[in-house]
Amino acid sequence: MYSSEKENFDKRCAEFNKEVNEYKPYDDRAWSFLDARQYEIMDAMVDNKSKADAFGGVLAAIYRIFPQDHKYYCQALERQLSYTDEKNPDDIKRIAQDAYMHKRNSTIEDYGKVIYEAYQKFHPKKDFPFKTVAMYYKEKHPVFEEREKIEEDLGRISVYIEEGNLEPEEKLSLIEDAVKLIKEPYFKKSEANEGKASLYYTAVCICREELFDTDLADEYMQKVQKYKENAKTARKHWQEDRGLSDEQVRQIIKNKKSKKR
């Protein structure tokens, strides 16, 4: 049974390596193909080493087809790490090195998570080359947990505003509560400003459609414009810090939108 499963798995790996060549860089059709392949590997009845090796093919494909999607790459790298034996420190170190190479264009949540998990598996820990990054991730991890709680609160507020039987003034009060929740370090600067702009635009609509108060609507619209400008400035600084061209930024945004579909 096992021998048959292994043979079929190896055959499927060879087929994948041929099929993946049908996809050109930035081909949106490849998202479902690569996702399916990863689950196929994880569900296979083969040893962990075979799975880790197979993820090498997936990572090569992601790097070729979606070179700007560092988050997606790190997610696949994390999966490869999960199948890597603790008795192979060189493989663990290589994966950590690979994750670190995405530091410039990724976030600590992405590349740092892989490095931290690699550190957890690595022995002896004193020889781990990225211990500083691993410890930084560990220190910042509560921030990520707190963000999840904030997002849950924001979701509840959104439901109250959209579906609750509330007076317009109550909705505006909830919007102000939501704005206070969106802050650093739980959100990136551009993301926080975009979120606030979106909330205040909802306030504009409430003033116009429910309160019929154009003066108050204008006040909220000024806030919308202010936070949109802040978000634009933050994105520009992010782009300049990474030395990205406008076209590269457009491609990154396009890839993220494609993944959300």
Sequence and secondary structure as in RCSB ss.txt:
>XXXX:A:sequence
MYSSEKENFDKRCAEFNKEVNEYKPYDDRAWSFLDARQYEIMDAMVDNKSKADAFGGVLAAIYRIFPQDHKYYCQ
ALERQLSYTDEKNPDDIKRIAQDAYMHKRNSTIEDYGKVIYEAYQKFHPKKDFPFKTVAMYYKEKHPVFEEREKI
EEDLGRISVYIEEGNLEPEEKLSLIEDAVKLIKEPYFKKSEANEGKASLYYTAVCICREELFDTDLADEYMQKVQ
KYKENAKTARKHWQEDRGLSDEQVRQIIKNKKSKKR
>XXXX:A:secstr
 HHHHHHHHHHHHHHHHHHGGG  TT TTHHHHHHHHHHHHHHSSS HHHHHHHHHHHHHHHHHH TT HHHHHH
HHHHHHHTS TT HHHHHHHHHHHHTTTTTS IIIIIHHHHHHHHH SSGGG TTHHHHHHHHHHHHHHHHHHHH
HHHHHHHHHHHHHS   HHHHHHHHHHHHHH  TTTS HHHHHHHHHHHHHHHHHHIIIII  HHHHHHHHHHHH
HHHHHHHHHHHHHHHHHT  HHHHHHHHHHHHHHH 
